Amino acid sequence: MANLSRRLLPSTSALAAFDSVARLSTFSAAAEELSLTQGAISRQIAGLEEQLGVLLFERTSRGVILTEAGADYARAIANALAEIRSASLHAMTKQHNDQLNLAILPTFGTRWLMPRIPQFVARHPEITLNFATRIGMFDFDRDDIDMAIHIGQPDWPGAESTFLMEEMVAPVASPSFLSSHPISKPEDLLRLPLLQMASRPGAWNHFFESLEVNGTPSQAMRFEQFSNVAQACIAGLGLALMPLFLIDSELANGQLVQAFPHQVKSPSAYYAVAPLSRKDFRPVGAFRAWLLEEVARYQESAAADARAWLR
């Protein structure tokens, strides 16, 4: 019985080596990731296969391929290692102040979230916030991130997505650009340079569909961050679909103006996303609860401003 028990509990170093090779498909890449030699990785895998009595990989001239048993084992081990990392992180941070490693979107983080962070710090002085900038999905465990603010759909694998808010977008441009490119009907937009966001390739098509306008939008520059798009618009390089709440200051000081009186709900929305392995991590719960309160307060204020404007 003792011998069977030992076989069922491989060393964490062997499991880490197996997980790395399973993801990267070569011993050399796994060795680089784990800062070990290729020979050390090979010995760990051979020892694990011998201990389990199962062939986990098929060796080929171009690397290794998981066997069916290996693929099943890899899926289970990945979840187990994530739980171990989460438990270790929890034990480490519990000795000191709780820490929350938070991934934020560049423009949303700078313009909407950061001005509100002092309120969270005042409410939870025991939690230390660490920020990282991320666009799109990533591996929470590999990047050592507890939570992320995400724009997209609630479809992040192995994670819990909490809806924050919808996003309303509208075409904006500089006043000088509009004076030289007058727009009287939505079809006029089709002939103008329409700046693109790399993360939202179908945004302009969605906008024109909402107006039932047929046609092919003009090709123009593409950017990765909204801040760069806004600066391109201010420089007069074209029009861009922008979330209006992220360019309040540019609209207020007249650097940008709405180019056409039509707003459309973006297909994407903002979510607070946390891996399932962190669902019981206290800082995650505290930040999520505070964030939902801030969103509700912001939306209530925006609705009040809209009502006042209509009077």
C-alpha positions as CSV (number, residue, x, y, z in Angstrom):
1,M,0.0,0.0,0.0
2,A,2.8,2.4,0.9
3,N,4.5,1.7,-2.4
4,L,1.3,2.4,-4.3
5,S,0.8,5.6,-2.4
6,R,4.3,6.8,-3.4
7,R,3.7,6.0,-7.1
8,L,0.5,8.1,-6.9
9,L,2.3,11.1,-5.6
10,P,5.1,12.1,-8.1
11,S,7.4,15.0,-7.1
12,T,6.3,18.5,-8.0
13,S,9.6,19.0,-9.9
14,A,8.7,16.0,-12.2
15,L,5.1,17.3,-12.6
16,A,6.4,20.8,-13.4
17,A,8.7,19.4,-16.0
18,F,5.9,17.3,-17.5
19,D,3.5,20.3,-17.6
20,S,6.1,22.5,-19.3
21,V,7.0,19.8,-22.0
22,A,3.2,19.1,-22.6
23,R,2.7,22.8,-23.3
24,L,5.8,23.5,-25.3
25,S,6.2,20.2,-27.1
26,T,10.1,20.1,-26.8
27,F,12.5,19.3,-24.0
28,S,14.7,22.2,-24.9
29,A,11.9,24.8,-24.6
30,A,10.8,23.3,-21.3
31,A,14.4,23.4,-20.1
32,E,14.7,27.1,-21.0
33,E,11.4,27.9,-19.3
34,L,12.4,26.1,-16.0
35,S,16.0,27.1,-16.1
36,L,17.2,23.5,-16.2
37,T,19.3,21.5,-18.6
38,Q,17.6,19.5,-21.4
39,G,19.1,16.4,-19.8
40,A,17.5,17.2,-16.4
41,I,14.1,17.6,-18.1
42,S,14.6,14.3,-20.0
43,R,15.4,12.5,-16.7
44,Q,12.4,14.0,-14.9
45,I,10.0,12.8,-17.7
46,A,11.6,9.3,-17.9
47,G,11.4,9.0,-14.1
48,L,7.7,10.1,-14.1
49,E,6.8,7.6,-16.9
50,E,8.6,4.8,-15.0
51,Q,6.8,5.8,-11.7
52,L,3.4,5.8,-13.4
53,G,4.1,2.9,-15.6
54,V,2.6,4.9,-18.5
55,L,4.1,6.3,-21.7
56,L,3.3,10.0,-21.6
57,F,5.1,11.1,-24.8
58,E,5.9,9.8,-28.2
59,R,9.4,10.9,-29.3
60,T,9.7,12.2,-32.8
61,S,12.5,13.9,-34.8
62,R,10.9,17.3,-34.3
63,G,10.0,17.0,-30.7
64,V,7.6,15.1,-28.6
65,I,3.8,14.4,-28.9
66,L,1.5,13.6,-26.0
67,T,0.0,10.2,-26.0
68,E,-3.7,9.9,-25.3
69,A,-2.9,9.0,-21.7
70,G,-0.4,11.9,-21.6
71,A,-3.0,14.4,-22.9
72,D,-5.5,13.3,-20.2
73,Y,-2.8,13.5,-17.5
74,A,-1.7,17.0,-18.7
75,R,-5.1,18.5,-18.4
76,A,-5.6,17.2,-14.9
77,I,-2.1,18.2,-13.8
78,A,-2.4,21.7,-15.2
79,N,-5.4,22.3,-12.9
80,A,-3.7,20.7,-9.9
81,L,-0.5,22.8,-10.4
82,A,-2.7,26.0,-10.7
83,E,-4.3,25.1,-7.3
84,I,-0.9,24.5,-5.8
85,R,0.4,27.9,-7.1
86,S,-2.7,29.7,-5.8
87,A,-2.4,28.0,-2.4
88,S,1.3,28.9,-2.2
89,L,0.6,32.5,-3.2
90,H,-2.1,32.7,-0.6
91,A,0.2,31.4,2.1
92,M,3.0,33.8,1.1
93,T,0.8,36.9,1.0
94,K,-1.0,36.0,4.2
95,Q,2.3,36.5,6.2
96,H,2.4,40.1,5.1
97,N,-0.3,42.5,3.8
98,D,-2.6,40.9,1.3
99,Q,-1.5,41.6,-2.3
100,L,-3.6,41.8,-5.4
101,N,-1.8,41.5,-8.8
102,L,-4.2,43.3,-11.2
103,A,-4.0,43.4,-15.0
104,I,-5.5,46.5,-16.5
105,L,-6.3,47.8,-19.9
106,P,-4.1,50.8,-20.8
107,T,-6.7,53.5,-21.5
108,F,-9.4,52.2,-19.2
109,G,-6.9,51.8,-16.4
110,T,-5.4,55.3,-16.8
111,R,-8.5,57.3,-17.5
112,W,-11.3,55.6,-15.6
113,L,-9.8,53.3,-13.0
114,M,-6.8,55.1,-11.6
115,P,-8.6,58.3,-10.5
116,R,-10.9,56.0,-8.4
117,I,-8.2,53.8,-6.9
118,P,-7.5,56.1,-3.8
119,Q,-11.0,55.2,-2.6
120,F,-10.2,51.5,-2.7
121,V,-6.9,52.1,-0.9
122,A,-8.7,54.1,1.8
123,R,-11.2,51.4,2.3
124,H,-8.7,48.5,2.2
125,P,-5.4,49.8,3.5
126,E,-4.4,46.2,4.2
127,I,-4.4,45.2,0.5
128,T,-1.4,46.1,-1.6
129,L,-2.2,46.6,-5.3
130,N,0.3,45.7,-8.0
131,F,-0.6,46.7,-11.6
132,A,0.3,45.2,-14.9
133,T,-0.8,46.2,-18.4
134,R,-2.4,43.5,-20.5
135,I,-4.4,43.5,-23.7
136,G,-6.4,40.4,-24.6
137,M,-6.3,37.0,-22.9
138,F,-3.2,35.6,-21.1
139,D,-2.2,32.9,-18.7
140,F,-3.0,34.0,-15.2
141,D,-0.7,31.6,-13.5
142,R,2.3,32.1,-15.8
143,D,2.0,35.9,-15.5
144,D,1.2,35.7,-11.7
145,I,-2.0,37.8,-12.1
146,D,-4.9,37.4,-9.7
147,M,-7.5,39.4,-11.6
148,A,-7.9,41.4,-14.9
149,I,-10.1,44.1,-16.3
150,H,-11.1,42.7,-19.7
151,I,-12.9,44.1,-22.8
152,G,-14.6,41.4,-24.8
153,Q,-16.9,38.5,-24.1
154,P,-17.4,36.5,-20.9
155,D,-15.6,33.5,-22.4
156,W,-12.2,33.4,-20.7
157,P,-11.4,29.7,-20.2
158,G,-11.0,28.6,-16.6
159,A,-12.0,32.0,-15.2
160,E,-15.0,33.7,-13.7
161,S,-16.2,36.9,-15.6
162,T,-18.2,39.5,-13.7
163,F,-20.0,42.0,-16.0
164,L,-19.1,45.7,-15.3
165,M,-20.5,47.8,-18.0
166,E,-21.4,48.1,-21.7
167,E,-19.5,50.5,-24.0
168,M,-21.1,53.1,-26.2
169,V,-19.0,54.2,-29.1
170,A,-19.3,57.1,-31.6
171,P,-17.2,58.5,-34.5
172,V,-15.0,61.4,-33.4
173,A,-12.6,63.7,-35.2
174,S,-10.8,67.0,-34.8
175,P,-12.8,70.2,-35.5
176,S,-10.3,71.1,-38.3
177,F,-10.8,67.7,-40.0
178,L,-14.5,68.0,-40.0
179,S,-14.4,71.6,-41.4
180,S,-12.5,70.3,-44.4
181,H,-14.5,67.0,-44.6
182,P,-18.1,67.9,-43.9
183,I,-20.5,65.1,-43.0
184,S,-24.2,65.4,-43.6
185,K,-25.2,61.7,-43.9
186,P,-23.7,58.4,-42.7
187,E,-22.7,57.4,-46.2
188,D,-20.2,60.4,-46.2
189,L,-18.2,58.5,-43.6
190,L,-17.4,55.7,-46.0
191,R,-15.2,57.9,-48.2
192,L,-13.1,59.2,-45.3
193,P,-10.1,57.6,-43.5
194,L,-11.5,55.5,-40.7
195,L,-8.8,54.7,-38.1
196,Q,-8.8,51.2,-36.9
197,M,-8.2,49.5,-33.5
198,A,-6.3,46.2,-33.9
199,S,-8.3,44.6,-31.1
200,R,-11.6,45.5,-32.8
201,P,-11.3,44.8,-36.5
202,G,-15.1,44.8,-37.1
203,A,-16.0,47.9,-35.2
204,W,-16.7,50.1,-38.2
205,N,-18.7,47.4,-39.9
206,H,-20.8,47.0,-36.8
207,F,-21.4,50.8,-36.7
208,F,-22.5,51.0,-40.3
209,E,-24.8,48.0,-39.9
210,S,-26.5,49.7,-37.0
211,L,-27.3,52.5,-39.5
212,E,-28.3,50.1,-42.2
213,V,-25.6,51.6,-44.4
214,N,-24.1,49.4,-47.1
215,G,-20.7,49.9,-48.5
216,T,-17.0,49.2,-47.9
217,P,-15.3,51.5,-45.4
218,S,-12.0,53.2,-46.5
219,Q,-8.8,51.6,-45.3
220,A,-6.7,53.7,-42.9
221,M,-4.2,53.4,-40.1
222,R,-4.4,50.8,-37.4
223,F,-3.5,51.2,-33.8
224,E,-3.2,49.0,-30.7
225,Q,-4.2,51.5,-28.0
226,F,-7.0,54.1,-27.8
227,S,-4.7,56.8,-26.5
228,N,-2.8,56.6,-29.8
229,V,-6.0,56.6,-31.8
230,A,-7.2,59.7,-30.0
231,Q,-3.9,61.5,-30.7
232,A,-4.2,60.5,-34.4
233,C,-7.6,62.0,-34.5
234,I,-6.5,65.2,-32.9
235,A,-3.7,65.4,-35.5
236,G,-6.3,65.3,-38.2
237,L,-5.5,61.9,-39.6
238,G,-9.0,60.6,-39.8
239,L,-12.0,59.5,-37.8
240,A,-12.2,56.9,-35.1
241,L,-14.9,55.0,-33.2
242,M,-14.2,55.9,-29.6
243,P,-15.8,55.0,-26.2
244,L,-17.0,58.5,-25.3
245,F,-16.5,58.0,-21.5
246,L,-12.7,57.4,-22.2
247,I,-12.3,60.8,-24.0
248,D,-14.2,63.1,-21.7
249,S,-11.3,65.5,-21.4
250,E,-10.7,65.8,-25.2
251,L,-14.4,66.3,-25.8
252,A,-14.6,68.9,-23.0
253,N,-11.7,71.0,-24.3
254,G,-12.8,70.8,-27.9
255,Q,-9.8,68.8,-29.2
256,L,-12.3,66.2,-30.4
257,V,-15.9,66.4,-31.4
258,Q,-18.5,63.8,-32.3
259,A,-18.5,63.6,-36.1
260,F,-22.0,62.2,-36.5
261,P,-24.9,62.1,-34.1
262,H,-25.2,58.4,-33.6
263,Q,-23.9,56.1,-30.9
264,V,-23.8,52.3,-31.0
265,K,-23.3,49.7,-28.3
266,S,-20.1,47.9,-28.8
267,P,-20.3,44.2,-29.3
268,S,-17.7,44.0,-26.5
269,A,-18.2,44.9,-22.8
270,Y,-16.0,45.3,-19.7
271,Y,-15.6,42.4,-17.3
272,A,-13.7,41.8,-14.1
273,V,-12.1,38.4,-14.7
274,A,-10.5,36.1,-12.1
275,P,-9.2,32.5,-12.5
276,L,-11.3,29.9,-10.8
277,S,-8.2,29.1,-8.7
278,R,-8.5,32.6,-7.1
279,K,-12.2,32.7,-6.5
280,D,-11.8,32.5,-2.7
281,F,-8.8,34.8,-2.6
282,R,-10.0,37.6,-0.3
283,P,-8.4,40.6,-2.2
284,V,-10.1,39.5,-5.4
285,G,-13.5,39.5,-3.7
286,A,-12.9,42.8,-2.0
287,F,-11.7,44.5,-5.3
288,R,-14.6,43.0,-7.3
289,A,-17.2,44.3,-4.8
290,W,-15.7,47.7,-4.7
291,L,-15.4,47.9,-8.5
292,L,-19.1,47.0,-8.9
293,E,-20.0,49.8,-6.5
294,E,-17.9,52.3,-8.5
295,V,-19.5,51.3,-11.8
296,A,-23.0,51.7,-10.3
297,R,-22.0,55.1,-8.9
298,Y,-20.5,56.2,-12.3
299,Q,-23.5,55.0,-14.3
300,E,-25.9,56.8,-11.9
301,S,-23.9,60.0,-12.3
302,A,-23.8,59.7,-16.1
303,A,-27.5,59.2,-16.2
304,A,-28.1,62.3,-14.1
305,D,-25.8,64.3,-16.4
306,A,-27.8,63.1,-19.4
307,R,-31.1,64.0,-17.8
308,A,-29.8,67.5,-17.0
309,W,-28.5,68.0,-20.5
310,L,-32.0,67.2,-22.0
311,R,-33.8,69.8,-19.8
